[in-house]
């Protein structure tokens, strides 16, 4: 049932993609912003 969840895919558990972007700190900051936007969307829908 959870096999299709992309956070379970090995590539999404690695930091290689963030590292390739040149800045793990910047990637984390962008991820936080994206999560907060997502959170607002979910809150509005509920």
N, CA and C atoms as an extended XYZ file, in Angstrom:
138
Properties=species:S:1:pos:R:3:atomname:S:1:resname:S:1:resid:I:1 pbc="F F F"
N         0.815       -1.199        0.000 N   UNK     1
C         0.000        0.000        0.000 CA  UNK     1
C         0.859        1.264        0.000 C   UNK     1
N         1.940        1.281        0.753 N   UNK     2
C         2.779        2.483        0.814 CA  UNK     2
C         3.920        2.455       -0.191 C   UNK     2
N         3.992        1.427       -1.016 N   UNK     3
C         5.098        1.309       -1.968 CA  UNK     3
C         5.160        2.466       -2.948 C   UNK     3
N         4.025        3.081       -3.244 N   UNK     4
C         4.017        4.143       -4.246 CA  UNK     4
C         4.309        5.527       -3.668 C   UNK     4
N         4.420        5.646       -2.359 N   UNK     5
C         4.709        6.950       -1.765 CA  UNK     5
C         6.131        7.357       -2.100 C   UNK     5
N         6.266        8.528       -2.741 N   UNK     6
C         7.584        8.890       -3.255 CA  UNK     6
C         8.612        9.183       -2.171 C   UNK     6
N         8.183        9.508       -0.950 N   UNK     7
C         9.192        9.736        0.087 CA  UNK     7
C         9.867        8.436        0.504 C   UNK     7
N         9.282        7.320        0.112 N   UNK     8
C         9.904        6.036        0.404 CA  UNK     8
C        10.940        5.649       -0.646 C   UNK     8
N        10.930        6.329       -1.784 N   UNK     9
C        11.891        6.015       -2.833 CA  UNK     9
C        13.284        6.412       -2.365 C   UNK     9
N        14.282        5.589       -2.594 N   UNK    10
C        15.648        5.904       -2.147 CA  UNK    10
C        16.148        7.269       -2.625 C   UNK    10
N        15.844        7.643       -3.858 N   UNK    11
C        16.341        8.921       -4.375 CA  UNK    11
C        15.796       10.101       -3.570 C   UNK    11
N        14.609        9.976       -3.011 N   UNK    12
C        14.026       11.062       -2.245 CA  UNK    12
C        14.478       11.073       -0.792 C   UNK    12
N        15.152       10.031       -0.354 N   UNK    13
C        15.694       10.001        1.005 CA  UNK    13
C        17.139       10.478        1.030 C   UNK    13
N        17.726       10.639       -0.126 N   UNK    14
C        19.120       11.054       -0.201 CA  UNK    14
C        19.206       12.567       -0.327 C   UNK    14
N        20.329       13.119        0.041 N   UNK    15
C        20.519       14.559       -0.058 CA  UNK    15
C        21.297       14.922       -1.312 C   UNK    15
N        21.510       13.951       -2.171 N   UNK    16
C        22.290       14.165       -3.385 CA  UNK    16
C        21.704       15.290       -4.242 C   UNK    16
N        20.381       15.332       -4.388 N   UNK    17
C        19.768       16.351       -5.223 CA  UNK    17
C        19.947       17.740       -4.626 C   UNK    17
N        19.840       17.851       -3.307 N   UNK    18
C        20.065       19.145       -2.667 CA  UNK    18
C        21.520       19.556       -2.817 C   UNK    18
N        22.406       18.606       -2.646 N   UNK    19
C        23.824       18.897       -2.769 CA  UNK    19
C        24.158       19.348       -4.184 C   UNK    19
N        23.521       18.735       -5.180 N   UNK    20
C        23.764       19.100       -6.578 CA  UNK    20
C        23.354       20.541       -6.842 C   UNK    20
N        22.396       21.057       -6.072 N   UNK    21
C        21.951       22.435       -6.232 CA  UNK    21
C        22.951       23.433       -5.687 C   UNK    21
N        23.955       22.966       -4.974 N   UNK    22
C        25.015       23.836       -4.501 CA  UNK    22
C        24.868       24.299       -3.069 C   UNK    22
N        23.687       24.153       -2.498 N   UNK    23
C        23.509       24.644       -1.142 CA  UNK    23
C        22.409       23.860       -0.432 C   UNK    23
N        22.820       23.042        0.497 N   UNK    24
C        21.836       22.294        1.281 CA  UNK    24
C        21.011       23.263        2.122 C   UNK    24
N        21.635       24.291        2.658 N   UNK    25
C        20.914       25.272        3.473 CA  UNK    25
C        19.820       25.951        2.663 C   UNK    25
N        20.130       26.327        1.425 N   UNK    26
C        19.136       26.976        0.563 CA  UNK    26
C        18.008       25.999        0.232 C   UNK    26
N        18.349       24.754       -0.021 N   UNK    27
C        17.330       23.749       -0.326 CA  UNK    27
C        16.405       23.543        0.869 C   UNK    27
N        16.971       23.499        2.063 N   UNK    28
C        16.152       23.329        3.269 CA  UNK    28
C        15.240       24.531        3.459 C   UNK    28
N        15.761       25.727        3.247 N   UNK    29
C        14.949       26.942        3.356 CA  UNK    29
C        13.793       26.909        2.363 C   UNK    29
N        14.082       26.515        1.129 N   UNK    30
C        13.028       26.418        0.114 CA  UNK    30
C        12.003       25.356        0.483 C   UNK    30
N        12.464       24.248        1.051 N   UNK    31
C        11.540       23.193        1.469 CA  UNK    31
C        10.622       23.669        2.588 C   UNK    31
N        11.166       24.448        3.508 N   UNK    32
C        10.351       24.992        4.600 CA  UNK    32
C         9.289       25.924        4.040 C   UNK    32
N         9.674       26.801        3.111 N   UNK    33
C         8.707       27.719        2.494 CA  UNK    33
C         7.606       26.942        1.779 C   UNK    33
N         7.999       25.927        1.030 N   UNK    34
C         7.014       25.122        0.296 CA  UNK    34
C         6.077       24.412        1.263 C   UNK    34
N         6.613       23.889        2.363 N   UNK    35
C         5.768       23.206        3.340 CA  UNK    35
C         4.781       24.176        3.978 C   UNK    35
N         5.239       25.380        4.314 N   UNK    36
C         4.344       26.357        4.929 CA  UNK    36
C         3.225       26.753        3.971 C   UNK    36
N         3.543       26.901        2.688 N   UNK    37
C         2.509       27.202        1.691 CA  UNK    37
C         1.519       26.044        1.589 C   UNK    37
N         2.032       24.828        1.579 N   UNK    38
C         1.172       23.646        1.532 CA  UNK    38
C         0.272       23.596        2.761 C   UNK    38
N         0.853       23.882        3.918 N   UNK    39
C         0.095       23.856        5.169 CA  UNK    39
C        -1.063       24.855        5.120 C   UNK    39
N        -0.811       26.048        4.577 N   UNK    40
C        -1.870       27.052        4.466 CA  UNK    40
C        -2.975       26.568        3.534 C   UNK    40
N        -2.608       25.933        2.447 N   UNK    41
C        -3.589       25.414        1.498 CA  UNK    41
C        -4.459       24.352        2.151 C   UNK    41
N        -3.842       23.445        2.876 N   UNK    42
C        -4.588       22.375        3.536 CA  UNK    42
C        -5.494       22.950        4.613 C   UNK    42
N        -5.008       23.935        5.335 N   UNK    43
C        -5.797       24.557        6.395 CA  UNK    43
C        -7.030       25.235        5.813 C   UNK    43
N        -6.876       25.909        4.684 N   UNK    44
C        -7.995       26.594        4.039 CA  UNK    44
C        -9.036       25.589        3.557 C   UNK    44
N        -8.579       24.458        3.038 N   UNK    45
C        -9.499       23.449        2.515 CA  UNK    45
C       -10.284       22.753        3.609 C   UNK    45
N        -9.739       22.712        4.805 N   UNK    46
C       -10.437       22.050        5.913 CA  UNK    46
C       -11.267       23.070        6.587 C   UNK    46
